Amino acid sequence: MANFRAVSATSEALAGLIRDRYPRDEFGTGLGVEIYLPRHFDLPMAEGFSVCLLRVAINGGVRNLTYRRDPDGRRFRPSLPLDLLYLITPWAKEGGTQHRMLGWVMRMFEDLGTLSSSHLNHYVAEPDIFAPNESLDLICDPLALNDYLTLWDRLKFLPPSATYAVRMVMLDSQTSMVDGPPVQTRSFAMGEVVA
Protein backbone atom coordinates (compact mmCIF):
# COMPACT_ATOMS: atom_id res chain seq x y z
CA MET A 1 0.00 0.00 0.00
CA ALA A 2 1.11 3.58 -0.64
CA ASN A 3 3.20 5.26 2.01
CA PHE A 4 4.09 8.91 2.56
CA ARG A 5 6.25 8.87 -0.58
CA ALA A 6 3.12 8.53 -2.74
CA VAL A 7 2.74 12.29 -3.32
CA SER A 8 6.25 12.58 -4.70
CA ALA A 9 5.88 9.37 -6.73
CA THR A 10 2.70 10.72 -8.34
CA SER A 11 4.44 13.94 -9.37
CA GLU A 12 7.39 12.00 -10.78
CA ALA A 13 5.05 9.69 -12.69
CA LEU A 14 3.23 12.58 -14.38
CA ALA A 15 6.52 14.20 -15.39
CA GLY A 16 7.98 10.87 -16.49
CA LEU A 17 4.98 9.97 -18.65
CA ILE A 18 5.20 13.31 -20.45
CA ARG A 19 8.97 12.92 -20.89
CA ASP A 20 8.68 9.39 -22.29
CA ARG A 21 5.69 9.93 -24.56
CA TYR A 22 5.90 13.38 -26.11
CA PRO A 23 6.24 13.18 -29.92
CA ARG A 24 9.85 13.99 -30.77
CA ASP A 25 9.07 14.34 -34.48
CA GLU A 26 6.56 17.10 -33.68
CA PHE A 27 8.30 19.02 -30.90
CA GLY A 28 11.97 18.02 -31.23
CA THR A 29 14.20 16.13 -28.83
CA GLY A 30 15.26 18.97 -26.54
CA LEU A 31 12.09 19.58 -24.51
CA GLY A 32 12.58 19.72 -20.78
CA VAL A 33 10.07 18.18 -18.39
CA GLU A 34 10.41 19.43 -14.82
CA ILE A 35 8.54 19.44 -11.55
CA TYR A 36 8.03 23.12 -10.74
CA LEU A 37 7.60 25.06 -7.55
CA PRO A 38 5.73 28.39 -7.75
CA ARG A 39 9.01 30.33 -7.67
CA HIS A 40 10.12 28.64 -10.91
CA PHE A 41 7.39 30.51 -12.82
CA ASP A 42 9.38 33.74 -12.48
CA LEU A 43 12.17 32.36 -14.71
CA PRO A 44 10.59 29.45 -16.62
CA MET A 45 12.29 27.10 -19.04
CA ALA A 46 12.41 28.06 -22.71
CA GLU A 47 10.74 24.94 -24.07
CA GLY A 48 9.17 22.00 -22.33
CA PHE A 49 6.51 21.02 -19.83
CA SER A 50 6.22 21.87 -16.16
CA VAL A 51 4.29 19.86 -13.59
CA CYS A 52 3.37 21.92 -10.52
CA LEU A 53 1.52 20.58 -7.50
CA LEU A 54 -0.91 23.40 -6.74
CA ARG A 55 -2.99 22.02 -3.91
CA VAL A 56 -3.25 19.00 -1.64
CA ALA A 57 -6.53 18.35 0.15
CA ILE A 58 -7.98 15.57 2.21
CA ASN A 59 -10.76 13.91 0.22
CA GLY A 60 -14.04 14.96 1.80
CA GLY A 61 -16.10 12.12 0.35
CA VAL A 62 -14.39 9.28 2.19
CA ARG A 63 -13.33 10.24 5.70
CA ASN A 64 -14.69 7.42 7.84
CA LEU A 65 -12.37 4.63 6.75
CA THR A 66 -11.97 1.37 8.60
CA TYR A 67 -8.70 0.09 9.95
CA ARG A 68 -6.34 -1.29 7.35
CA ARG A 69 -5.22 -4.91 7.65
CA ASP A 70 -2.05 -6.39 6.20
CA PRO A 71 -1.88 -9.96 4.83
CA ASP A 72 -0.88 -11.22 8.29
CA GLY A 73 -4.06 -9.80 9.81
CA ARG A 74 -2.41 -6.96 11.77
CA ARG A 75 -4.51 -3.82 12.01
CA PHE A 76 -3.21 -0.32 11.25
CA ARG A 77 -4.72 3.12 11.60
CA PRO A 78 -6.94 4.11 8.64
CA SER A 79 -5.34 5.42 5.45
CA LEU A 80 -5.36 9.15 4.73
CA PRO A 81 -7.17 9.84 1.40
CA LEU A 82 -5.63 12.80 -0.47
CA ASP A 83 -6.63 14.69 -3.61
CA LEU A 84 -3.73 16.25 -5.53
CA LEU A 85 -4.32 19.14 -7.95
CA TYR A 86 -1.65 19.68 -10.61
CA LEU A 87 -0.99 22.51 -13.05
CA ILE A 88 0.46 21.20 -16.33
CA THR A 89 2.03 24.00 -18.37
CA PRO A 90 3.64 23.82 -21.82
CA TRP A 91 6.44 26.32 -22.45
CA ALA A 92 7.50 27.36 -25.96
CA LYS A 93 8.85 30.39 -27.80
CA GLU A 94 5.85 30.54 -30.15
CA GLY A 95 2.18 30.52 -29.24
CA GLY A 96 1.22 27.98 -31.90
CA THR A 97 3.78 25.47 -30.64
CA GLN A 98 2.64 26.03 -27.07
CA HIS A 99 -0.99 25.37 -28.04
CA ARG A 100 -0.06 22.16 -29.91
CA MET A 101 1.89 21.00 -26.85
CA LEU A 102 -1.09 21.71 -24.60
CA GLY A 103 -3.42 19.81 -26.93
CA TRP A 104 -1.06 16.86 -27.03
CA VAL A 105 -0.57 16.58 -23.25
CA MET A 106 -4.31 16.84 -22.58
CA ARG A 107 -5.06 14.14 -25.16
CA MET A 108 -2.32 11.90 -23.76
CA PHE A 109 -3.62 12.19 -20.19
CA GLU A 110 -7.19 11.57 -21.37
CA ASP A 111 -6.08 8.44 -23.22
CA LEU A 112 -4.17 7.27 -20.17
CA GLY A 113 -7.08 7.84 -17.78
CA THR A 114 -5.83 5.69 -14.92
CA LEU A 115 -2.35 5.61 -13.46
CA SER A 116 -1.54 1.99 -12.62
CA SER A 117 0.95 0.99 -9.95
CA SER A 118 3.46 0.15 -12.70
CA HIS A 119 3.20 3.76 -13.98
CA LEU A 120 3.48 5.16 -10.48
CA ASN A 121 6.41 3.01 -9.33
CA HIS A 122 8.38 3.18 -12.59
CA TYR A 123 9.77 6.71 -12.17
CA VAL A 124 11.04 6.52 -8.57
CA ALA A 125 13.92 4.70 -6.91
CA GLU A 126 11.66 2.70 -4.55
CA PRO A 127 9.70 0.25 -6.74
CA ASP A 128 7.16 -0.67 -4.05
CA ILE A 129 5.55 2.63 -3.03
CA PHE A 130 2.25 1.55 -4.59
CA ALA A 131 0.96 -2.03 -4.25
CA PRO A 132 0.30 -3.99 -7.46
CA ASN A 133 -3.47 -3.61 -7.05
CA GLU A 134 -3.41 0.18 -6.55
CA SER A 135 -4.27 2.72 -9.22
CA LEU A 136 -5.19 6.41 -9.34
CA ASP A 137 -7.66 8.28 -11.53
CA LEU A 138 -6.32 11.28 -13.42
CA ILE A 139 -9.12 13.76 -14.15
CA CYS A 140 -9.05 17.10 -15.96
CA ASP A 141 -10.42 19.46 -13.31
CA PRO A 142 -10.54 23.11 -14.41
CA LEU A 143 -10.26 25.75 -11.71
CA ALA A 144 -13.08 28.16 -10.99
CA LEU A 145 -12.71 31.54 -12.72
CA ASN A 146 -11.84 33.39 -9.49
CA ASP A 147 -9.11 30.79 -8.80
CA TYR A 148 -7.68 31.40 -12.28
CA LEU A 149 -7.74 35.16 -11.68
CA THR A 150 -5.87 34.70 -8.40
CA LEU A 151 -3.36 32.42 -10.11
CA TRP A 152 -2.80 34.87 -12.96
CA ASP A 153 -2.35 37.67 -10.41
CA ARG A 154 0.41 35.72 -8.64
CA LEU A 155 2.06 34.16 -11.69
CA LYS A 156 2.35 37.05 -14.14
CA PHE A 157 3.67 35.09 -17.13
CA LEU A 158 1.54 31.95 -16.95
CA PRO A 159 0.71 30.62 -20.43
CA PRO A 160 -2.42 28.54 -21.13
CA SER A 161 -2.28 25.53 -18.83
CA ALA A 162 -4.40 22.56 -17.78
CA THR A 163 -5.28 21.52 -14.25
CA TYR A 164 -5.61 17.86 -13.35
CA ALA A 165 -6.80 16.18 -10.18
CA VAL A 166 -5.44 12.88 -8.93
CA ARG A 167 -8.04 11.63 -6.51
CA MET A 168 -7.87 9.22 -3.59
CA VAL A 169 -4.12 8.89 -3.09
CA MET A 170 -4.23 6.70 0.00
CA LEU A 171 -1.37 7.32 2.42
CA ASP A 172 -1.21 4.26 4.63
CA SER A 173 -0.29 4.50 8.28
CA GLN A 174 2.47 2.38 9.79
CA THR A 175 0.99 2.76 13.29
CA SER A 176 -0.38 -0.63 14.25
CA MET A 177 -3.41 -1.12 16.43
CA VAL A 178 -2.47 -3.74 18.99
CA ASP A 179 -5.31 -5.99 20.04
CA GLY A 180 -5.49 -7.16 23.61
CA PRO A 181 -5.63 -10.85 24.45
CA PRO A 182 -8.99 -12.59 24.01
CA VAL A 183 -11.35 -12.28 26.98
CA GLN A 184 -11.55 -15.58 28.90
CA THR A 185 -13.81 -14.68 31.81
CA ARG A 186 -15.96 -11.79 32.88
CA SER A 187 -16.80 -10.74 36.35
CA PHE A 188 -19.60 -8.36 37.19
CA ALA A 189 -19.55 -6.42 40.41
CA MET A 190 -23.25 -5.69 40.39
CA GLY A 191 -25.03 -5.68 43.69
CA GLU A 192 -21.86 -5.39 45.75
CA VAL A 193 -21.71 -2.66 48.36
CA VAL A 194 -18.46 -0.76 48.39
CA ALA A 195 -17.72 1.02 51.64
C-alpha beads as a LAMMPS data file, in Angstrom:
LAMMPS data file: protein, C-alpha beads

195 atoms
194 bonds

1 atom types
1 bond types

-500.0 500.0 xlo xhi
-500.0 500.0 ylo yhi
-500.0 500.0 zlo zhi

Masses

1 110.0

Atoms # bond

1 1 1 0.000 0.000 0.000
2 1 1 1.111 3.579 -0.644
3 1 1 3.201 5.260 2.007
4 1 1 4.093 8.912 2.565
5 1 1 6.252 8.873 -0.583
6 1 1 3.121 8.531 -2.741
7 1 1 2.738 12.286 -3.323
8 1 1 6.253 12.579 -4.703
9 1 1 5.875 9.374 -6.734
10 1 1 2.696 10.715 -8.342
11 1 1 4.436 13.945 -9.372
12 1 1 7.388 12.004 -10.775
13 1 1 5.045 9.686 -12.688
14 1 1 3.227 12.583 -14.382
15 1 1 6.519 14.204 -15.387
16 1 1 7.979 10.867 -16.493
17 1 1 4.983 9.974 -18.647
18 1 1 5.203 13.308 -20.450
19 1 1 8.974 12.917 -20.894
20 1 1 8.675 9.386 -22.294
21 1 1 5.687 9.928 -24.559
22 1 1 5.898 13.377 -26.110
23 1 1 6.242 13.176 -29.925
24 1 1 9.854 13.995 -30.770
25 1 1 9.068 14.343 -34.479
26 1 1 6.556 17.099 -33.682
27 1 1 8.305 19.016 -30.896
28 1 1 11.971 18.023 -31.226
29 1 1 14.201 16.131 -28.828
30 1 1 15.262 18.966 -26.538
31 1 1 12.094 19.580 -24.509
32 1 1 12.584 19.722 -20.776
33 1 1 10.067 18.185 -18.386
34 1 1 10.409 19.435 -14.822
35 1 1 8.537 19.442 -11.554
36 1 1 8.030 23.118 -10.742
37 1 1 7.595 25.059 -7.552
38 1 1 5.731 28.390 -7.749
39 1 1 9.013 30.327 -7.665
40 1 1 10.118 28.645 -10.911
41 1 1 7.388 30.508 -12.824
42 1 1 9.381 33.743 -12.482
43 1 1 12.165 32.357 -14.713
44 1 1 10.589 29.453 -16.619
45 1 1 12.288 27.101 -19.036
46 1 1 12.413 28.064 -22.712
47 1 1 10.741 24.944 -24.072
48 1 1 9.166 22.003 -22.327
49 1 1 6.512 21.018 -19.834
50 1 1 6.221 21.866 -16.159
51 1 1 4.288 19.857 -13.592
52 1 1 3.373 21.921 -10.519
53 1 1 1.517 20.575 -7.500
54 1 1 -0.911 23.403 -6.743
55 1 1 -2.990 22.023 -3.912
56 1 1 -3.245 19.004 -1.636
57 1 1 -6.527 18.351 0.145
58 1 1 -7.984 15.572 2.212
59 1 1 -10.757 13.905 0.218
60 1 1 -14.040 14.955 1.804
61 1 1 -16.103 12.122 0.346
62 1 1 -14.391 9.277 2.192
63 1 1 -13.326 10.237 5.696
64 1 1 -14.691 7.422 7.840
65 1 1 -12.370 4.631 6.751
66 1 1 -11.973 1.373 8.599
67 1 1 -8.703 0.094 9.951
68 1 1 -6.339 -1.293 7.351
69 1 1 -5.217 -4.909 7.650
70 1 1 -2.050 -6.387 6.196
71 1 1 -1.878 -9.964 4.831
72 1 1 -0.878 -11.223 8.290
73 1 1 -4.060 -9.796 9.812
74 1 1 -2.407 -6.964 11.773
75 1 1 -4.507 -3.818 12.013
76 1 1 -3.213 -0.317 11.246
77 1 1 -4.715 3.119 11.600
78 1 1 -6.938 4.108 8.638
79 1 1 -5.335 5.419 5.453
80 1 1 -5.361 9.148 4.726
81 1 1 -7.174 9.844 1.401
82 1 1 -5.633 12.803 -0.468
83 1 1 -6.627 14.687 -3.606
84 1 1 -3.733 16.253 -5.529
85 1 1 -4.321 19.141 -7.947
86 1 1 -1.646 19.681 -10.614
87 1 1 -0.993 22.510 -13.050
88 1 1 0.456 21.198 -16.331
89 1 1 2.034 24.004 -18.369
90 1 1 3.637 23.824 -21.825
91 1 1 6.440 26.319 -22.453
92 1 1 7.498 27.359 -25.962
93 1 1 8.852 30.386 -27.803
94 1 1 5.851 30.536 -30.147
95 1 1 2.178 30.524 -29.240
96 1 1 1.221 27.978 -31.899
97 1 1 3.776 25.468 -30.638
98 1 1 2.638 26.028 -27.074
99 1 1 -0.986 25.366 -28.043
100 1 1 -0.062 22.162 -29.905
101 1 1 1.888 21.004 -26.851
102 1 1 -1.093 21.713 -24.598
103 1 1 -3.422 19.812 -26.926
104 1 1 -1.059 16.861 -27.030
105 1 1 -0.567 16.583 -23.254
106 1 1 -4.311 16.843 -22.585
107 1 1 -5.058 14.141 -25.158
108 1 1 -2.316 11.895 -23.757
109 1 1 -3.617 12.189 -20.187
110 1 1 -7.186 11.574 -21.366
111 1 1 -6.079 8.437 -23.224
112 1 1 -4.170 7.268 -20.167
113 1 1 -7.084 7.840 -17.777
114 1 1 -5.833 5.687 -14.917
115 1 1 -2.346 5.609 -13.455
116 1 1 -1.542 1.991 -12.618
117 1 1 0.954 0.988 -9.951
118 1 1 3.459 0.146 -12.703
119 1 1 3.198 3.757 -13.984
120 1 1 3.484 5.155 -10.478
121 1 1 6.413 3.012 -9.328
122 1 1 8.380 3.182 -12.589
123 1 1 9.774 6.713 -12.167
124 1 1 11.036 6.515 -8.568
125 1 1 13.920 4.698 -6.910
126 1 1 11.661 2.698 -4.551
127 1 1 9.703 0.250 -6.736
128 1 1 7.157 -0.668 -4.054
129 1 1 5.546 2.630 -3.030
130 1 1 2.246 1.549 -4.593
131 1 1 0.961 -2.027 -4.250
132 1 1 0.296 -3.989 -7.462
133 1 1 -3.471 -3.608 -7.052
134 1 1 -3.408 0.183 -6.548
135 1 1 -4.269 2.718 -9.224
136 1 1 -5.186 6.411 -9.342
137 1 1 -7.659 8.279 -11.529
138 1 1 -6.317 11.283 -13.423
139 1 1 -9.118 13.756 -14.149
140 1 1 -9.046 17.095 -15.956
141 1 1 -10.415 19.459 -13.311
142 1 1 -10.539 23.112 -14.409
143 1 1 -10.256 25.748 -11.714
144 1 1 -13.077 28.163 -10.994
145 1 1 -12.708 31.541 -12.717
146 1 1 -11.836 33.391 -9.494
147 1 1 -9.108 30.789 -8.797
148 1 1 -7.684 31.395 -12.275
149 1 1 -7.743 35.157 -11.684
150 1 1 -5.873 34.701 -8.400
151 1 1 -3.364 32.417 -10.106
152 1 1 -2.797 34.873 -12.960
153 1 1 -2.352 37.668 -10.414
154 1 1 0.406 35.718 -8.638
155 1 1 2.058 34.161 -11.691
156 1 1 2.352 37.049 -14.138
157 1 1 3.668 35.094 -17.134
158 1 1 1.537 31.947 -16.950
159 1 1 0.706 30.619 -20.431
160 1 1 -2.415 28.538 -21.126
161 1 1 -2.282 25.530 -18.827
162 1 1 -4.401 22.565 -17.780
163 1 1 -5.278 21.525 -14.251
164 1 1 -5.608 17.860 -13.346
165 1 1 -6.797 16.178 -10.184
166 1 1 -5.444 12.879 -8.930
167 1 1 -8.044 11.627 -6.505
168 1 1 -7.870 9.221 -3.587
169 1 1 -4.123 8.892 -3.092
170 1 1 -4.227 6.703 0.003
171 1 1 -1.371 7.320 2.425
172 1 1 -1.206 4.265 4.628
173 1 1 -0.287 4.497 8.277
174 1 1 2.470 2.383 9.787
175 1 1 0.993 2.764 13.290
176 1 1 -0.378 -0.635 14.252
177 1 1 -3.410 -1.116 16.428
178 1 1 -2.470 -3.741 18.993
179 1 1 -5.312 -5.995 20.037
180 1 1 -5.488 -7.156 23.605
181 1 1 -5.628 -10.852 24.447
182 1 1 -8.992 -12.590 24.013
183 1 1 -11.348 -12.281 26.980
184 1 1 -11.546 -15.575 28.902
185 1 1 -13.813 -14.677 31.814
186 1 1 -15.955 -11.787 32.875
187 1 1 -16.798 -10.739 36.347
188 1 1 -19.597 -8.361 37.186
189 1 1 -19.554 -6.419 40.412
190 1 1 -23.254 -5.686 40.387
191 1 1 -25.025 -5.682 43.694
192 1 1 -21.865 -5.386 45.754
193 1 1 -21.707 -2.661 48.363
194 1 1 -18.458 -0.761 48.394
195 1 1 -17.720 1.019 51.642

Bonds

1 1 1 2
2 1 2 3
3 1 3 4
4 1 4 5
5 1 5 6
6 1 6 7
7 1 7 8
8 1 8 9
9 1 9 10
10 1 10 11
11 1 11 12
12 1 12 13
13 1 13 14
14 1 14 15
15 1 15 16
16 1 16 17
17 1 17 18
18 1 18 19
19 1 19 20
20 1 20 21
21 1 21 22
22 1 22 23
23 1 23 24
24 1 24 25
25 1 25 26
26 1 26 27
27 1 27 28
28 1 28 29
29 1 29 30
30 1 30 31
31 1 31 32
32 1 32 33
33 1 33 34
34 1 34 35
35 1 35 36
36 1 36 37
37 1 37 38
38 1 38 39
39 1 39 40
40 1 40 41
41 1 41 42
42 1 42 43
43 1 43 44
44 1 44 45
45 1 45 46
46 1 46 47
47 1 47 48
48 1 48 49
49 1 49 50
50 1 50 51
51 1 51 52
52 1 52 53
53 1 53 54
54 1 54 55
55 1 55 56
56 1 56 57
57 1 57 58
58 1 58 59
59 1 59 60
60 1 60 61
61 1 61 62
62 1 62 63
63 1 63 64
64 1 64 65
65 1 65 66
66 1 66 67
67 1 67 68
68 1 68 69
69 1 69 70
70 1 70 71
71 1 71 72
72 1 72 73
73 1 73 74
74 1 74 75
75 1 75 76
76 1 76 77
77 1 77 78
78 1 78 79
79 1 79 80
80 1 80 81
81 1 81 82
82 1 82 83
83 1 83 84
84 1 84 85
85 1 85 86
86 1 86 87
87 1 87 88
88 1 88 89
89 1 89 90
90 1 90 91
91 1 91 92
92 1 92 93
93 1 93 94
94 1 94 95
95 1 95 96
96 1 96 97
97 1 97 98
98 1 98 99
99 1 99 100
100 1 100 101
101 1 101 102
102 1 102 103
103 1 103 104
104 1 104 105
105 1 105 106
106 1 106 107
107 1 107 108
108 1 108 109
109 1 109 110
110 1 110 111
111 1 111 112
112 1 112 113
113 1 113 114
114 1 114 115
115 1 115 116
116 1 116 117
117 1 117 118
118 1 118 119
119 1 119 120
120 1 120 121
121 1 121 122
122 1 122 123
123 1 123 124
124 1 124 125
125 1 125 126
126 1 126 127
127 1 127 128
128 1 128 129
129 1 129 130
130 1 130 131
131 1 131 132
132 1 132 133
133 1 133 134
134 1 134 135
135 1 135 136
136 1 136 137
137 1 137 138
138 1 138 139
139 1 139 140
140 1 140 141
141 1 141 142
142 1 142 143
143 1 143 144
144 1 144 145
145 1 145 146
146 1 146 147
147 1 147 148
148 1 148 149
149 1 149 150
150 1 150 151
151 1 151 152
152 1 152 153
153 1 153 154
154 1 154 155
155 1 155 156
156 1 156 157
157 1 157 158
158 1 158 159
159 1 159 160
160 1 160 161
161 1 161 162
162 1 162 163
163 1 163 164
164 1 164 165
165 1 165 166
166 1 166 167
167 1 167 168
168 1 168 169
169 1 169 170
170 1 170 171
171 1 171 172
172 1 172 173
173 1 173 174
174 1 174 175
175 1 175 176
176 1 176 177
177 1 177 178
178 1 178 179
179 1 179 180
180 1 180 181
181 1 181 182
182 1 182 183
183 1 183 184
184 1 184 185
185 1 185 186
186 1 186 187
187 1 187 188
188 1 188 189
189 1 189 190
190 1 190 191
191 1 191 192
192 1 192 193
193 1 193 194
194 1 194 195
